[in-house]
């Protein structure tokens, strides 16, 4: 995958964010998109080889649209400033997200703002064996890769059915359970970028499996 070509395209798109410009450069966009999908397919095969529970997600299925949803976000530009895709996404679970962008590139995973039933399932899991999750996120290598859980809104009090004295109350107050690993452009352009992605995937896996088990068991 020629990520430099992808960055160059996104840089020009950012300066000319309109359907008129995109229509003129549609062929170029489709070529880059196809190349990114092929790269995702290769990564999908590799991750399936190293993780026996991996849920195969072909690149064409995992890739996100580059158009912003202007119906819900009318003030956003017509097109996003990145290519994004979700892999290892079984129905009803969180995926392994890859974003390569002109302003931000990252790897992420977990559950962002789950609907009430799923949120309750995660909180019930923390109530039952929160010490397992604590052990995962307190691991030194985990902290080096992600710092802490993604910072999002938290409840001020205790969730319904839990007391403020609960030993894991800080985790139970979360509205999102996700982690993010930032990527530099140099890393994306490096010859060992795929190895970097695999390393982060492995480090994130126990966290993601904990959450997905809470949602499916």
N, CA and C of each residue as an Amber inpcrd file, in Angstrom:
protein
   651
   0.8440000  -1.1940000   0.0000000   0.0000000   0.0000000   0.0000000
   0.8770000   1.2410000   0.0000000   0.6230000   2.1250000  -0.9350000
   1.3640000   3.3770000  -1.0150000   0.6460000   4.4240000  -0.1560000
   0.9990000   4.4540000   1.1330000   0.3210000   5.3790000   2.0330000
   0.6820000   6.8350000   1.7500000   1.8220000   7.0670000   1.1290000
   2.1660000   8.4460000   0.7620000   1.1560000   8.9820000  -0.2480000
   0.7870000   8.1390000  -1.1900000  -0.2140000   8.5240000  -2.1870000
  -1.5530000   8.8160000  -1.5060000  -1.8740000   8.0140000  -0.4920000
  -3.1100000   8.2300000   0.2550000  -3.0670000   9.5670000   0.9900000
  -1.9430000   9.8550000   1.6730000  -1.8090000  11.1230000   2.3860000
  -1.8720000  12.3050000   1.4180000  -1.2300000  12.1830000   0.2790000
  -1.2420000  13.2640000  -0.7150000  -2.6690000  13.5500000  -1.1720000
  -3.4250000  12.4840000  -1.4170000  -4.8120000  12.6400000  -1.8490000
  -5.6420000  13.3460000  -0.7720000  -5.5030000  12.8900000   0.4580000
  -6.2750000  13.4810000   1.5430000  -5.8960000  14.9400000   1.7780000
  -4.6240000  15.2530000   1.6020000  -4.1820000  16.6360000   1.7610000
  -4.8410000  17.5490000   0.7390000  -4.9270000  17.0860000  -0.4950000
  -5.5780000  17.8700000  -1.5420000  -7.0870000  17.9470000  -1.3090000
  -7.6690000  16.8360000  -0.8450000  -9.1040000  16.8110000  -0.5610000
  -9.4540000  17.8030000   0.5490000  -8.5960000  17.8920000   1.5460000
  -8.8540000  18.8120000   2.6490000  -8.9150000  20.2650000   2.1590000
  -8.0980000  20.5820000   1.1700000  -8.0610000  21.9500000   0.6280000
  -9.1740000  22.2000000  -0.3880000  -9.7500000  21.1240000  -0.9070000
 -10.7800000  21.2430000  -1.9550000 -11.9660000  20.3450000  -1.6250000
 -12.5050000  20.5100000  -0.4200000 -13.5140000  19.5850000   0.0770000
 -14.8830000  19.8920000  -0.5410000 -15.0900000  19.3470000  -1.7340000
 -16.3590000  19.5790000  -2.4250000 -16.6370000  18.4160000  -3.3650000
 -17.8990000  18.2470000  -3.6990000 -18.2850000  17.1800000  -4.6160000
 -17.7120000  17.4460000  -6.0150000 -17.6130000  18.7120000  -6.3790000
 -17.0690000  19.0510000  -7.6910000 -15.6340000  18.5390000  -7.8210000
 -14.8130000  18.8000000  -6.7860000 -13.4190000  18.3420000  -6.8250000
 -13.3550000  16.8220000  -6.8010000 -14.1900000  16.2120000  -5.9590000
 -14.1860000  14.7500000  -5.8590000 -14.6000000  14.1130000  -7.1760000
 -15.5780000  14.6780000  -7.8540000 -16.0060000  14.1210000  -9.1400000
 -14.8690000  14.1550000 -10.1560000 -14.0960000  15.2260000 -10.1430000
 -12.9630000  15.3440000 -11.0570000 -11.8920000  14.3100000 -10.7270000
 -11.7440000  14.0020000  -9.4230000 -10.6950000  13.0820000  -8.9540000
 -11.2480000  11.7160000  -8.5440000 -12.4440000  11.3940000  -9.0490000
 -13.1090000  10.1500000  -8.6520000 -12.2760000   8.9140000  -8.9930000
 -11.6970000   8.8720000 -10.1670000 -10.9000000   7.7140000 -10.5650000
  -9.7150000   7.5330000  -9.6290000  -9.0540000   8.6260000  -9.3180000
  -7.9100000   8.5820000  -8.3960000  -8.3430000   8.0820000  -7.0190000
  -9.4820000   8.5750000  -6.5350000 -10.0090000   8.1350000  -5.2400000
 -10.2910000   6.6300000  -5.2510000 -10.9210000   6.1470000  -6.3150000
 -11.2730000   4.7280000  -6.3790000 -10.0320000   3.8490000  -6.4050000
  -8.9720000   4.3140000  -7.0580000  -7.7300000   3.5440000  -7.0950000
  -7.1080000   3.4370000  -5.7080000  -7.0870000   4.5450000  -4.9810000
  -6.5160000   4.5480000  -3.6320000  -7.3850000   3.7070000  -2.7020000
  -8.6920000   3.8380000  -2.8340000  -9.6170000   3.0550000  -2.0120000
  -9.4270000   1.5620000  -2.2580000  -9.2870000   1.1700000  -3.5160000
  -9.0880000  -0.2400000  -3.8600000  -7.7750000  -0.7600000  -3.2820000
  -6.7390000   0.0760000  -3.3120000  -5.4500000  -0.3240000  -2.7640000
  -5.5400000  -0.4870000  -1.2410000  -6.2830000   0.4180000  -0.5900000
  -6.4740000   0.3270000   0.8590000  -7.2640000  -0.9340000   1.2190000
  -8.2760000  -1.2610000   0.4290000  -9.0550000  -2.4750000   0.6620000
  -8.1710000  -3.7170000   0.5330000  -7.2910000  -3.7350000  -0.4490000
  -6.3680000  -4.8680000  -0.6080000  -5.4430000  -4.9830000   0.5970000
  -4.9820000  -3.8450000   1.1070000  -4.1320000  -3.8500000   2.2970000
  -4.9150000  -4.3890000   3.4980000  -6.1710000  -3.9930000   3.6100000
  -7.0190000  -4.4860000   4.6980000  -7.2460000  -5.9960000   4.5660000
  -7.4320000  -6.4690000   3.3540000  -7.6260000  -7.9090000   3.1390000
  -6.4050000  -8.7000000   3.6130000  -5.2320000  -8.1920000   3.3000000
  -4.0000000  -8.8510000   3.7360000  -3.8990000  -8.8560000   5.2530000
  -4.2160000  -7.7270000   5.8700000  -4.1820000  -7.6410000   7.3310000
  -5.2370000  -8.5550000   7.9460000  -6.4050000  -8.6100000   7.3420000
  -7.4810000  -9.4850000   7.8100000  -7.0110000 -10.9410000   7.8500000
  -6.3280000 -11.3800000   6.8070000  -5.8090000 -12.7560000   6.7560000
  -4.7620000 -12.9990000   7.8380000  -3.8930000 -12.0150000   8.0500000
  -2.8440000 -12.1590000   9.0570000  -3.4320000 -12.2400000  10.4550000
  -4.3740000 -11.3740000  10.7600000  -4.9820000 -11.3710000  12.0880000
  -5.7710000 -12.6560000  12.3430000  -6.3760000 -13.1900000  11.3060000
  -7.0960000 -14.4580000  11.4470000  -6.1340000 -15.6010000  11.7640000
  -4.9060000 -15.5130000  11.2700000  -3.9000000 -16.5480000  11.5280000
  -3.3880000 -16.5090000  12.9700000  -3.3420000 -15.3120000  13.5620000
  -2.7650000 -15.1940000  14.9060000  -3.8160000 -15.2290000  16.0120000
  -5.0870000 -15.1210000  15.6550000  -6.1520000 -15.0940000  16.6610000
  -7.2440000 -16.0690000  16.2400000  -7.3420000 -17.1830000  16.9600000
  -8.2910000 -18.2300000  16.5530000  -9.7480000 -17.7970000  16.6950000
 -10.0080000 -16.7380000  17.4670000 -11.3770000 -16.2560000  17.6310000
 -11.6830000 -15.0660000  16.7230000 -10.7510000 -14.7280000  15.8700000
 -10.9100000 -13.5740000  14.9940000 -12.1100000 -13.7520000  14.0670000
 -12.8730000 -12.6780000  13.8950000 -14.0380000 -12.7020000  13.0150000
 -13.6370000 -12.0660000  11.6890000 -13.5270000 -12.8700000  10.6660000
 -13.0530000 -12.3600000   9.3750000 -13.9340000 -11.2230000   8.8600000
 -13.2640000 -10.1640000   8.4450000 -13.9570000  -8.9840000   7.9400000
 -13.2220000  -8.4860000   6.6960000 -13.6560000  -8.8810000   5.4950000
 -12.9890000  -8.4300000   4.2720000 -12.9300000  -6.9060000   4.2120000
 -11.8880000  -6.4120000   3.5590000 -11.6980000  -4.9700000   3.5000000
 -12.8930000  -4.2210000   2.9480000 -13.5430000  -4.7640000   1.9430000
 -14.6910000  -4.0870000   1.3370000 -15.8450000  -3.9660000   2.3250000
 -15.9430000  -4.9160000   3.2530000 -16.9890000  -4.8720000   4.2720000
 -16.5830000  -3.9720000   5.4420000 -15.2850000  -3.9480000   5.7400000
 -14.8270000  -3.1950000   6.9060000 -14.6360000  -1.7100000   6.6630000
 -14.3500000  -1.3190000   5.4230000 -14.0310000   0.0790000   5.1440000
 -15.2500000   0.9760000   5.3280000 -15.0130000   2.1690000   5.8750000
 -16.0810000   3.1360000   6.0780000 -16.2020000   4.0610000   4.8670000
 -17.3430000   4.6670000   4.7410000 -17.5440000   5.6480000   3.6810000
 -16.7070000   6.8880000   3.9770000 -16.2470000   7.5340000   2.9320000
 -15.4680000   8.7500000   3.1170000 -16.3850000   9.9690000   3.2330000
 -17.6490000   9.8150000   2.8670000 -18.6070000  10.9080000   2.9960000
 -19.0210000  11.0850000   4.4470000 -19.0960000  12.3170000   4.9140000
 -19.6870000  12.5920000   6.2090000 -21.2060000  12.5200000   6.0950000
 -21.8580000  12.1290000   7.1900000 -23.3220000  12.0910000   7.2050000
 -23.8310000  13.4890000   7.5440000 -24.1270000  14.2570000   6.5140000
 -24.5150000  15.6460000   6.7180000 -25.9200000  15.7950000   7.2730000
 -26.6980000  14.7230000   7.2380000 -28.0410000  14.7890000   7.8180000
 -27.9540000  14.9790000   9.3330000 -26.9880000  14.2850000   9.9490000
 -26.8200000  14.3720000  11.4010000 -25.7280000  15.3600000  11.7950000
 -24.8270000  15.6540000  10.8700000 -23.7310000  16.5910000  11.1600000
 -23.6230000  17.6040000  10.0220000 -24.6150000  18.4910000   9.9190000
 -24.6730000  19.4110000   8.7710000 -23.5190000  20.4010000   8.6870000
 -22.8070000  20.6020000   9.7880000 -21.7290000  21.5840000   9.7920000
 -20.3640000  20.9660000   9.4440000 -20.3290000  19.6580000   9.2630000
 -19.0710000  19.0140000   8.8970000 -18.8230000  19.1790000   7.4000000
 -17.5690000  19.0430000   6.9660000 -17.2910000  19.0930000   5.5200000
 -17.9310000  17.9030000   4.8160000 -18.0190000  17.9900000   3.5020000
 -18.6700000  16.9240000   2.7310000 -17.9370000  15.5920000   2.8980000
 -16.5990000  15.6550000   2.9340000 -15.8050000  14.4270000   3.0050000
 -14.9130000  14.4150000   4.2530000 -14.6540000  13.2210000   4.7480000
 -13.7850000  13.0530000   5.9080000 -12.3370000  13.3150000   5.5260000
 -11.5100000  13.5230000   6.5470000 -10.0790000  13.7550000   6.3020000
  -9.2660000  12.4880000   6.5020000  -9.9250000  11.3440000   6.4260000
  -9.2320000  10.0780000   6.6720000  -9.9340000   8.9190000   5.9740000
  -9.2110000   7.8110000   5.8740000  -9.7780000   6.5270000   5.4980000
  -9.8780000   5.7150000   6.7850000 -11.0180000   5.0910000   7.0250000
 -11.1970000   4.3120000   8.2430000 -11.8160000   2.9630000   7.9460000
 -11.5610000   2.0020000   8.8200000 -12.1260000   0.6650000   8.6390000
 -12.1810000  -0.0590000   9.9810000 -13.1760000  -0.9200000  10.1180000
 -13.3060000  -1.7550000  11.3080000 -13.1260000  -3.2160000  10.9460000
 -12.1990000  -3.8970000  11.6180000 -11.9710000  -5.3280000  11.3930000
 -12.3480000  -6.1100000  12.6510000 -12.4160000  -7.4340000  12.5180000
 -12.7490000  -8.3080000  13.6490000 -14.0560000  -7.8710000  14.2970000
 -15.0580000  -7.6230000  13.4770000 -16.3320000  -7.1460000  14.0060000
 -17.4310000  -8.1830000  13.8380000 -17.5990000  -9.0030000  14.8540000
 -18.7250000  -9.9300000  14.8780000 -19.9820000  -9.1380000  15.2440000
 -21.1470000  -9.5800000  14.7910000 -22.3850000  -8.8620000  15.1120000
 -22.5420000  -8.6510000  16.6190000 -22.8940000  -7.4450000  16.9990000
 -23.1560000  -7.1280000  18.3920000 -21.9270000  -6.9180000  19.2440000
 -20.7470000  -6.8040000  18.6210000 -19.5170000  -6.6050000  19.3910000
 -18.7730000  -5.3720000  18.8890000 -17.7070000  -5.0150000  19.5910000
 -16.8750000  -3.9060000  19.1760000 -15.7910000  -4.3890000  18.2260000
 -15.3200000  -3.4940000  17.3620000 -14.3350000  -3.8920000  16.3670000
 -12.9340000  -3.3700000  16.6890000 -12.0010000  -3.7150000  15.8170000
 -10.6400000  -3.1870000  15.8440000 -10.5960000  -2.1440000  14.7470000
 -10.4710000  -0.8890000  15.1390000 -10.6380000   0.2150000  14.1980000
  -9.2910000   0.7770000  13.7590000  -9.1820000   1.0260000  12.4640000
  -7.9710000   1.5900000  11.8730000  -8.3300000   2.8830000  11.1730000
  -7.6250000   3.9410000  11.4890000  -7.8460000   5.2300000  10.8240000
  -6.5230000   5.7930000  10.3320000  -6.4710000   6.0910000   9.0590000
  -5.2940000   6.7150000   8.4600000  -5.7420000   8.0650000   7.9190000
  -5.2880000   9.1530000   8.5540000  -5.7970000  10.4570000   8.1730000
  -4.7360000  11.5220000   8.0350000  -5.1150000  12.5900000   7.3820000
  -4.2060000  13.6960000   7.1550000  -3.9200000  14.4450000   8.4560000
  -4.8770000  14.4370000   9.3830000  -4.7050000  15.1220000  10.6520000
  -4.5100000  14.1800000  11.8370000  -4.9620000  12.9530000  11.6900000
  -4.8210000  11.9900000  12.7890000  -4.9040000  10.5680000  12.2530000
  -3.9500000   9.7490000  12.6730000  -3.9830000   8.3250000  12.3700000
  -3.9700000   7.5800000  13.6950000  -4.7260000   6.5000000  13.7810000
  -4.8340000   5.8100000  15.0670000  -5.3460000   4.3850000  14.8900000
  -5.1710000   3.6150000  15.9630000  -5.7520000   2.2880000  16.0940000
  -6.6020000   2.3210000  17.3560000  -7.8070000   1.7970000  17.2970000
  -8.6970000   1.8780000  18.4530000  -9.5430000   0.6160000  18.5460000
 -10.1530000   0.4440000  19.6990000 -11.0170000  -0.7140000  19.8770000
 -11.8070000  -0.6030000  21.1590000 -12.8650000  -1.3790000  21.2360000
 -13.7270000  -1.3430000  22.4100000 -15.1400000  -0.9800000  22.0160000
 -15.8470000  -0.3650000  22.9450000 -17.2470000  -0.0100000  22.7260000
 -17.4380000   1.4670000  23.0360000 -17.8600000   2.2470000  22.0570000
 -18.0960000   3.6740000  22.2600000 -19.5860000   3.9290000  22.3930000
 -19.9760000   4.4870000  23.5360000 -21.3810000   4.8280000  23.8080000
 -22.3520000   3.6970000  23.4540000 -22.2010000   2.5290000  24.0880000
 -23.1240000   1.4200000  23.7840000 -24.5560000   1.7640000  24.1830000
 -25.4940000   1.1290000  23.5200000 -26.9010000   1.3430000  23.8860000
 -27.1460000   0.7450000  25.2700000 -28.2330000   1.1420000  25.9520000
 -28.4490000   0.7930000  27.3680000 -28.2950000  -0.6860000  27.7170000
 -28.8280000  -1.5840000  26.8890000 -28.7450000  -3.0120000  27.2050000
 -27.3000000  -3.4830000  27.2010000 -26.5310000  -3.0620000  26.2050000
 -25.1190000  -3.4590000  26.1200000 -24.3150000  -2.8320000  27.2480000
 -24.6120000  -1.5800000  27.5570000 -23.9150000  -0.9050000  28.6520000
 -24.1690000  -1.6240000  29.9710000 -25.3870000  -2.0760000  30.1660000
 -25.7120000  -2.8140000  31.3950000 -24.9450000  -4.1350000  31.4380000
 -24.8080000  -4.8030000  30.3010000 -24.0760000  -6.0740000  30.2570000
 -22.6120000  -5.8770000  30.6350000 -22.0160000  -4.7930000  30.1540000
 -20.6200000  -4.5070000  30.4840000 -20.4880000  -4.2030000  31.9720000
 -21.4010000  -3.4060000  32.4910000 -21.3470000  -3.0760000  33.9210000
 -21.5810000  -4.3070000  34.7960000 -22.4490000  -5.2000000  34.3580000
 -22.6680000  -6.4420000  35.1080000 -21.3990000  -7.2900000  35.1230000
 -20.6820000  -7.3100000  34.0060000 -19.4280000  -8.0600000  33.9500000
 -18.4020000  -7.4650000  34.9040000 -18.3250000  -6.1370000  34.9490000
 -17.3890000  -5.4690000  35.8600000 -17.7700000  -5.7540000  37.3080000
 -19.0730000  -5.7790000  37.5730000 -19.5400000  -6.1000000  38.9250000
 -19.1440000  -7.5260000  39.3120000 -19.2030000  -8.4400000  38.3290000
 -18.9260000  -9.8530000  38.5950000 -17.4320000 -10.1470000  38.7050000
 -16.6490000  -9.6300000  37.7630000 -15.2050000  -9.9250000  37.7910000
 -14.3810000  -8.7250000  37.3120000 -14.6720000  -7.5740000  37.8810000
 -13.9580000  -6.3620000  37.5090000 -12.4660000  -6.4390000  37.7390000
 -12.0390000  -7.3290000  38.6350000 -10.6060000  -7.4570000  38.9010000
  -9.8540000  -7.9270000  37.6580000 -10.5360000  -8.6780000  36.7740000
  -9.9120000  -9.1290000  35.5340000  -9.6350000  -7.9330000  34.6220000
 -10.6120000  -7.0460000  34.4960000 -10.4370000  -5.8580000  33.6630000
  -9.3730000  -4.9340000  34.2550000  -9.3760000  -4.7860000  35.5690000
  -8.3730000  -3.9510000  36.2380000  -6.9650000  -4.4630000  35.9420000
  -6.8050000  -5.7760000  35.9950000  -5.4950000  -6.3780000  35.7260000
  -5.0580000  -6.1000000  34.2970000  -5.9980000  -6.1570000  33.3650000
  -5.6830000  -5.9190000  31.9460000  -5.2220000  -4.4910000  31.7280000
  -5.9770000  -3.5190000  32.2260000  -5.6740000  -2.1140000  31.9260000
  -4.5320000  -1.5610000  32.7740000  -4.1560000  -2.2810000  33.8330000
  -3.0300000  -1.8410000  34.6660000  -1.6970000  -2.4440000  34.2350000
  -1.7320000  -3.3120000  33.2450000  -0.5070000  -3.9220000  32.7450000
   0.3890000  -2.8310000  32.1380000   1.6710000  -2.8830000  32.4150000
   2.5940000  -1.8420000  31.9550000   2.5680000  -1.6710000  30.4390000
   2.5810000  -2.7790000  29.7120000   2.5960000  -2.6940000  28.2460000
   1.2940000  -2.1010000  27.7130000   0.1880000  -2.3550000  28.4090000
  -1.1020000  -1.7830000  28.0220000  -1.0640000  -0.2670000  28.1980000
  -0.5350000   0.1790000  29.3330000  -0.4330000   1.6190000  29.5880000
   0.4910000   2.2910000  28.5860000   1.5640000   1.6050000  28.2080000
   2.4930000   2.1680000  27.2240000   1.8250000   2.3300000  25.8610000
   0.9280000   1.4100000  25.5330000   0.2620000   1.4500000  24.2290000
  -0.9170000   2.4090000  24.1850000  -1.6710000   2.4980000  25.2910000
  -2.9290000   3.2440000  25.2660000  -3.0540000   4.3190000  26.3390000
  -2.1440000   4.3340000  27.2860000  -2.2660000   5.2800000  28.3830000
  -3.3320000   4.8140000  29.3480000  -4.5510000   5.1950000  29.1010000
  -5.6840000   4.7800000  29.9190000  -6.8760000   4.5500000  29.0010000
  -8.0300000   4.2980000  29.5730000  -9.2260000   4.1590000  28.7550000
  -9.5370000   5.4950000  28.0900000 -10.2060000   5.4300000  26.9440000
 -10.6010000   6.6330000  26.2230000 -11.4230000   7.5310000  27.1450000
 -11.0600000   8.7900000  27.1900000 -11.7390000   9.7230000  28.0870000
 -13.0170000  10.2230000  27.4330000 -14.1310000   9.8620000  28.0340000
 -15.4500000  10.2610000  27.5370000 -16.2840000  10.7040000  28.7380000
 -17.5230000  11.0110000  28.5180000 -18.3960000  11.4080000  29.6230000
 -18.5360000  10.2720000  30.6280000 -18.6580000  10.6470000  31.8880000
 -18.8730000   9.6780000  32.9630000 -20.0740000  10.1230000  33.7770000
 -20.7570000   9.1740000  34.3610000 -21.8350000   9.5080000  35.2860000
 -21.2470000  10.2100000  36.5170000 -21.9790000  11.1440000  37.0690000
 -21.5130000  11.8050000  38.2900000 -21.7760000  10.9330000  39.5130000
 -22.8720000  10.1980000  39.4690000 -23.1950000   9.3050000  40.5680000
 -22.9890000   7.8580000  40.1670000 -23.6130000   6.9590000  40.9170000
 -23.5070000   5.5290000  40.6180000 -24.5920000   5.1360000  39.6210000
 -24.3020000   4.2010000  38.7200000 -25.3430000   3.7110000  37.8040000
 -26.4540000   3.0310000  38.5970000 -27.6120000   2.9730000  38.0070000
 -28.7490000   2.3350000  38.6600000 -28.4160000   0.8870000  39.0020000
 -28.6580000   0.5120000  40.2470000 -28.3860000  -0.8480000  40.6800000
 -27.0400000  -1.0330000  41.3460000 -26.2330000   0.0470000  41.3890000
 -24.9130000  -0.0130000  42.0160000 -24.7870000   1.1170000  43.0450000
 -23.9520000   0.8960000  44.0200000 -23.7370000   1.9250000  45.0280000
 -22.4430000   2.6790000  44.7510000 -22.3420000   3.8690000  45.2870000
 -21.1360000   4.6730000  45.0720000 -19.9410000   4.0910000  45.8170000
 -20.1900000   3.1290000  46.7190000 -19.1040000   2.4670000  47.4430000
 -18.5880000   1.2320000  46.7110000 -19.1250000   0.9410000  45.5440000
 -18.6930000  -0.2410000  44.8040000 -17.1840000  -0.1520000  44.5320000
 -16.4390000  -1.2530000  44.7000000 -14.9810000  -1.1960000  44.5110000
 -14.5430000  -0.7760000  43.1080000 -15.4270000  -0.9430000  42.1280000
 -15.0750000  -0.5680000  40.7540000 -15.9610000   0.5750000  40.2460000
 -16.3800000   1.4370000  41.1610000 -17.3190000   2.4930000  40.8130000
 -16.7720000   3.4100000  39.7210000 -15.4620000   3.6510000  39.7150000
 -14.9050000   4.5460000  38.6980000 -15.0880000   3.9690000  37.3020000
 -14.9150000   2.6570000  37.1580000 -15.1370000   2.0020000  35.8720000
 -16.6270000   1.9490000  35.5290000 -17.4560000   1.7100000  36.5270000
 -18.8910000   1.5850000  36.2950000 -19.5160000   2.8900000  35.8230000
 -18.9000000   4.0130000  36.1380000 -19.4380000   5.3170000  35.7380000
 -19.1810000   5.6320000  34.2640000 -18.3150000   4.8730000  33.6250000
 -17.9950000   5.1470000  32.2220000 -19.2150000   4.9720000  31.3250000
 -19.2830000   5.8030000  30.2850000 -20.3010000   5.6490000  29.2440000
 -19.7140000   4.9930000  27.9960000 -18.3850000   5.0090000  27.9050000
 -17.6710000   4.3360000  26.8180000 -16.5590000   3.4900000  27.4070000
 -16.2590000   2.3900000  26.7400000 -15.1650000   1.5140000  27.1470000
 -14.3190000   1.2460000  25.9080000 -13.3340000   2.0980000  25.7140000
 -12.5170000   2.0110000  24.5030000 -11.1040000   2.4920000  24.7790000
 -10.1910000   2.1280000  23.8880000  -8.8010000   2.5830000  23.9790000
  -8.3510000   3.0650000  22.6060000  -7.3510000   3.9530000  22.6110000
  -6.8370000   4.5250000  21.3670000  -5.3120000   4.5210000  21.3960000
  -4.7190000   4.1430000  20.2830000  -3.2690000   4.2040000  20.1140000
  -2.9790000   5.1370000  18.9500000  -2.3420000   6.2640000  19.2320000
  -2.0410000   7.2370000  18.1930000  -0.8670000   6.7620000  17.3310000
  -0.9480000   7.0740000  16.0450000   0.1020000   6.7200000  15.0970000
   0.6750000   7.9830000  14.4680000   1.9770000   8.0230000  14.3230000
   2.6020000   9.1330000  13.6200000   2.5910000   8.8410000  12.1240000
   2.7280000   9.8730000  11.3260000   2.7820000   9.6580000   9.8830000
   4.0220000   8.8390000   9.5110000   5.1060000   9.0660000  10.2270000
   6.3270000   8.2960000   9.9540000   6.0950000   6.8080000  10.1810000
   5.3360000   6.4620000  11.2060000   5.0420000   5.0520000  11.4610000
   4.2190000   4.4500000  10.3230000   3.2160000   5.1840000   9.8740000
   2.3680000   4.6910000   8.7850000   3.1760000   4.4850000   7.5100000
   4.1350000   5.3660000   7.2820000   4.9440000   5.3050000   6.0660000
   6.1280000   4.3410000   6.1740000   6.3620000   3.8100000   7.3760000
   7.5230000   2.9470000   7.5830000   7.3030000   1.5620000   6.9760000
   8.3950000   0.8540000   6.7460000   8.3180000  -0.4870000   6.1600000
   7.7230000  -1.5120000   7.1240000   7.7640000  -1.2070000   8.4170000
   7.2510000  -2.1630000   9.4050000   5.8960000  -1.7460000   9.9730000
   5.1430000  -0.9560000   9.1950000   3.8470000  -0.4880000   9.7010000
   2.9080000  -1.6460000  10.0370000   2.8810000  -2.6550000   9.1840000
   2.0040000  -3.7940000   9.4510000   2.3570000  -4.4570000  10.7790000
   3.6390000  -4.5720000  11.0800000   4.0740000  -5.1800000  12.3410000
   3.6410000  -4.3240000  13.5310000   3.6530000  -3.0130000  13.3570000
   3.1920000  -2.1020000  14.4110000   1.7130000  -2.3450000  14.6860000
   0.9310000  -2.4680000  13.6240000  -0.5090000  -2.7140000  13.7700000
  -0.7620000  -4.0330000  14.4870000  -0.0310000  -5.0640000  14.1090000
  -0.2040000  -6.3840000  14.7290000   0.1490000  -6.3420000  16.2110000
   1.2180000  -5.6490000  16.5520000   1.6180000  -5.5410000  17.9490000
   0.5420000  -4.8670000  18.7820000  -0.0260000  -3.7910000  18.2630000
  -1.0900000  -3.0830000  18.9830000  -2.3400000  -3.9580000  19.0740000
  -2.6490000  -4.6740000  18.0000000  -3.8000000  -5.5770000  18.0160000
  -3.6670000  -6.5980000  19.1430000  -2.4980000  -7.2060000  19.2380000
  -2.2600000  -8.2150000  20.2780000  -2.4220000  -7.6180000  21.6750000
  -1.8950000  -6.4140000  21.8650000  -1.9600000  -5.7810000  23.1820000
  -3.3950000  -5.4240000  23.5540000  -4.1730000  -5.0560000  22.5580000
  -5.5570000  -4.6570000  22.7930000  -6.5000000  -5.8370000  22.9750000
  -6.0950000  -7.0010000  22.4970000  -6.9860000  -8.1510000  22.4140000
  -7.6340000  -8.5590000  23.7390000  -6.8970000  -8.7040000  24.8530000
  -7.5630000  -9.0970000  26.0990000  -8.6490000  -8.1140000  26.5290000
  -8.3990000  -6.8270000  26.3260000  -9.3860000  -5.7960000  26.6610000
 -10.6370000  -5.9470000  25.8080000 -10.4430000  -6.1010000  24.4980000
 -11.5800000  -6.2400000  23.6000000 -12.3450000  -7.5310000  23.8530000
 -11.6260000  -8.6050000  24.1240000 -12.3020000  -9.8770000  24.3760000
 -13.1160000  -9.8170000  25.6780000 -12.5980000  -9.1200000  26.6670000
 -13.3440000  -8.9610000  27.9250000 -14.7010000  -8.2940000  27.6460000
 -14.6640000  -7.1960000  26.9030000 -15.8950000  -6.4690000  26.5960000
 -16.8230000  -7.2920000  25.7180000 -16.2800000  -7.9290000  24.7020000
 -17.1170000  -8.7120000  23.7860000 -17.7340000  -9.9150000  24.4800000
 -17.0180000 -10.5150000  25.4040000 -17.5910000 -11.6160000  26.1890000
 -18.7550000 -11.1150000  27.0330000 -18.6050000  -9.9130000  27.5690000
 -19.6850000  -9.3270000  28.3750000 -20.9400000  -9.1140000  27.5390000
 -20.7500000  -8.8380000  26.2470000 -21.8810000  -8.5560000  25.3710000
 -22.5260000  -9.8040000  24.7720000 -21.7830000 -10.9060000  24.7540000
 -22.2810000 -12.0810000  24.0480000 -22.5630000 -13.2770000  24.9530000
 -21.9990000 -13.2980000  26.1590000 -22.2000000 -14.4610000  27.0420000
 -23.5200000 -14.3160000  27.7860000
